[in-house]
Amino acid sequence: SSDIERAAAEAAARQVHEQLRLFYDHAPIGISWLEWGRDGAGDILHPNRRFCEILGLTPEEARDFNNVRRATHPDDLAEQDALLAALQRGEGDSFTMEKRYRHRLGHIVWGRMTIAVLRAADRRITHQFAMIEDITARKQDEAVLRDTLRRSQELERIVNRSPSVAVLWKAAPCWPLEFVSASI
């Protein structure tokens, strides 16, 4: 009976492992986890497919933490290092930051990265998990919005300094005034 129970438990564990592997491999966000050795150094990095795509690294390249670090935009390294150092000191178990990656094809990829750690009973980090959501499209939209707002404010200043009167009407049916220059 114990052999049957053990075989059933092993089969159930294999099934759960396979389900987790499928979830991990096909997640819509980049995920990696790093095992920490007793010496306090990262040992083995395990990236999923999306993690590699976002950073522009092959799976083999993404297994090396130094390659992942090199993909980080240099202007974002100091903030990331400070947040990682705080985790190392035991000041919390996670952080989130928006940062840039230099993709191998030459473009910048913006990511919303969350790092979370697991600790042993002695508070030593045993595992570090990274989750990266590609937010490049949102950052591009924000830049366009900022530029549009800046140009609109610039145009309003020009029109308000003009000696002529400028009026902007909305279309029918109610014909409300949209804008009247300060010259009136």
N, C-alpha and C positions, 0 to 999 in steps of 0.2 A: 504494500500500500504506500509506503514512503517513497519508493522508486517511482510509482505512478504520480504521486503528488509533486515530487521533485521535477519530473519530466513535464508535467502540466505547468508548473511555475516557470520553468525554463522556456517553454513555448510561449507563455504569456509575456515574459520579459523580452523575448526576441520580437514579438509582434509590436510591443510598445516601442522598442528600439527602432524598428523599421518605420513606424509611424512618425516618430520624432525626427528621424533622418530625412524622410520625405518633406516634412514641414520645414526643416532647416535648409535643405537643398533648394526648395522652391519658394522660400519666403520672398515677398515683394520688397523687403528692405535688406540691406547688407548686414550680415551678422558674422561676428568672429568671436572666438574665445581663445584665451591664452592661459596655459597652465603655468603656475609659478612654482619653482623649485624651493627647497628649504633654504637655499642661499639667497633668496629674494630676487632672483632673476627670472624673467620670462623664459619659458622653455619651448613649448610647441604652440604655434598659432594655427587655428583651424578656421579658415574663411569659407563662407558659402559662395555660391555662384554670383549672387547679386553684389556682394561685397567686392569681389574681383572686378566686376563690370564698372561699378561706381568709381573705384580707384584707378581703373585702367591697368590692372596687373594680371598676370597669368596666375593660376592657382599656386604654382610653385613659387613665384615671386611673392605672392601675398602671404605665404607661410613664414616669411622672414620679416620680423618686426621692423628691422632697419629699412627695408623697402617700403613698408607701410608708412613709416615715419618720414622717409624722403618724399613720399607722395603728398604729404601735408604742405600747404603753402607756407613759405618761411615766415610770413607776417602773422601766422596763427600759432606758431610753435611755442612761443613764450607763454601764452594763455593756457594752452593744452598742458605744457610741462608743469605749470603752477598747480593746475587742477589735479594732475596725476600725483604730484608730490604731496598734496593735501590728503589724497586717498592713502598713499604710502604711510603717512603719519597717523592714519586712523581717523582723520577728520571727515567722517561720513563714509558712505558706501556706494555713492554714485554721483555723477554730475552730467549735465547736458550743455552742449555748446554748439553754436553754428560756426562752421569753419569751411575753408576752401581746400580743395585737392587739385594738384596739377596732374591732369590726365595725360597718359603717354601720347595721346594724339594732339596735345598742345593746348587744349581748352581747359578752362577752370570749371570744376564741378563743386557746387555748394552742397554741403551736407549738414544735417542736424544729427550730431553724434551724441549718443548716450553711452557712458561707460558705467558699468556696475560691477562690483567685486563680491566674491564670496570669501569668507574668512574662516580660519580654523579657530578652535577654542581659545588659542593664545593671541587672537586678533591678527595673525599673519595672513596675508592674502594668499589664497590657494588658486583662485581662478578669476580672470578678468574677462568680462563680456563687453563687446562693442556692438552697438546697433547704429546703422547709418541710414538715414532717409535722404534721398536725393531731393533737395529743395531748389535746384538750379532754376527751374521755371518760375517759381515764386520770387526768387531774388531778381530775375530778369524783369518780371512784371512790376516789382517794387521800383526798380531803376527807371522804367518807362514812366510810371506814375509820378515819381519825383521830378523827372525831366519835364513832363507835361505841366505839372504844377508850377515849376520854376518859370517855364515859358509863358504860362498864363499870367503869372504875377508880373512878369517883365512887360508883357503886352498891356496889362492894366495900368502900370506906371506910365508907360509911353502915352497911352490914350488920355490919362488924367492930366498929363502935363501939356497936352495939345491945346492950342487956343480955340480949336473947333469943338463943337459938341458932338459926341458920339452916343447913339442910342441903339440898343440891341433889343428887338422885339421877339417874343416867342410866336410861333405859328398859331393860326386859328385853332380852336374855336374861341378862346377867351382873350387873346392878344395882350397878355400881361407884359410889363416891362421886365426884361431880363437883366439889363445893365444900362446905366446912364453915367456918362463920364462926369468927373468932378467940375468940369468947366461950366456946367449949368448954373 
